[in-house]
Amino acid sequence: MRFTILTPDAQYPDDAVVERQVAGPDVKFLLHRTRDPAAIPADHLAECDAFLVWHEMKIGRPLIAQAKKCRIIVRAGVGFNHIDLAEAAAAGIPVCNTPDYGTSEVADHTIGFLLSLARGIPEFQDKMRHDIQAPWQYPETTCMRRIRGTTIGLVGLGRIGTATALRAKAFGLNVVAYDPYVSRGTEIAVGVQRVESLDALLKVSDIVSLHCPLTPETEGLMNAAAFAAMKPGALFLNTARGPIVVLDALYRALQTGKIAGAALDVLPAEPPSTDEPLIRDYMAGAAWIKGRLLLTPHGAWNSPESRHDARRLSIETVMGYLTEGKLRNLVNGDLLDRSRMRA
């Protein structure tokens, strides 16, 4: 075999069918489906030329130190906070992600969240399921409202934030965005209003939606002070990363009525502890939270097409580097001394 690729936490049920089709017959795949780095055999780590990882396992010193031949780490997905970029760079290993899949799906999921809350769809469904022949009633939760003419604030105006903005505009919403890292004029091209601070966005938005990456700067960004700054009765959506939100602060903002409703595809811990007050009340069907909280299991990105794209694009990134030295979507370039990269 010309190359050996190790996947420690494969998120597909087959024997790397897509990956083998792209890589060709001269590539050996070592597949595991575990969250425990200690479960990966030492000989597999010593043999691999590349890591192709998903999101279930921390890729840090214990694995990197044993992978003496590894030349590249590719994340089959967008977020890479579970990969120790500095440790990889110190070993001369570039780390790349796969940002060009699932963009439409996550933006669609965000709008689906918004419509479900604003139209009371989950509560309607629950009542119909409970007794479909009872006289039909039309409950109004604090979330129900006409969204045309309201303002949605997007925290992040990258690929998914932009796709969400375009969809929101089609529904007649006013769109404001906060993103200190996108170039000036991006907001003009997309046709949205730019604000210069998170606080400014929170104060004018009837709906707040997160589309920023998880970084040391954004971890805990939506804390008690941030929720306090939101407009009374606003809606809150998160299809980005769970640790951006302080869950206890969200719980208090919902319970006090400061915000009307929330929809989360991601949580700080996945799966979450049932001891978390918000999760506890959600699981118990507490009356105060009915129709006001939607949860989905980190599945906003998911579709048959998106799953295929994540697999195809990530293995293309691996093979492009191993065979031609091409790097795309490099995420630890600022830490990497290219003269020390492994040949």
Steps between C-alpha positions, in 0.01 A plus 500: 500500500625846411333686788322412823221722630371470856149604597457462878134607524327412173147639479369273226389136514675365190859398433614842373330447165511867397854547628630192317338610174678835518836376633542204267624145555846590630372645826442306820234618743512431874152564638390536860179626655594615847531813712790364703851582368639213707293255294703567184770230462857627513588320176220681318630835623856411400390391152274784394598769249194711579221545749154546351291591805145592582396667826472225759859482624753749630808499280781610728847406617425134592406421141724743313814392686449139397418577136861547388420464128186715499532785249155660518188514716174570319173566677197364312295801604534865592575531872849406614507604866555135601833492312810638672623728223815603683598142577448403138702799380784418740513155342510653151147388414257729314137486609222564248124505530214453255289815507337460158221257588171536686475877455151485351382247754607702804349819360178312422497354851538846650200630306311182588567569868375856461182398319428220747522736797320792337217286360461274805541189285628263772219594736237462229638156419500394865135600540399317181685187611337515844143508363444565132119497534477755778376845401793664329661776700761753407749546782714807502835460665717797581703400194217534249525808283509637149863502395466724196641840591683379810878511539725198512854550628766263372811451711739401223478575129706219351368233266207387716424846635481631144278212387272564798488872424385436144225267619388741773474784249272285284264472799489877534723534804740786556850357542781642710833328545799519732828348385828681569691256278324533165627767263331837477245501223388142550181633655441713190542202269255296707263791551493510880576759766831469682534587868828549680441309823311207640322731742373715212365191326328364811323827570332524158425135420165328542675173415865423573669218309856374552723418201849552643772240564594380846822675600643626831340833409152360438484237775236619747418797276130469576513536876269661753603850396437423134152361564424800720589726207251332266163652425224373729312217332768428240567156354840331515640245252827307507615275218869586553677347801363419845770653724435844350195504728503488880212261551411618851474857372267388222292307753458807717419721200227259392360439847475869582339573164784727391507305174190335361651187351813323390596232250831316534664247273816497711573484872812554714512126572372252244309303607403727791466412863141462616604684817523825303194703608404589143532140382322369810198724446496428127501123559231531767274698268478784752198716427698824499723389215246340265516651154799711603799267461596286201796263507653297218806270532776692318330402177457832321769402249346164423359384168597214268667751271682675782626175651640397163661841446671493841651162425599572142649842563697392807664203330573718196684735737700212646596357162578839349765552765641149511535473123564859387583701810189716455351656811147633510308642794809505722402604855832493689710685246579781743661246734670283241866530408485374143870420497429238768203337328532126462595379154 
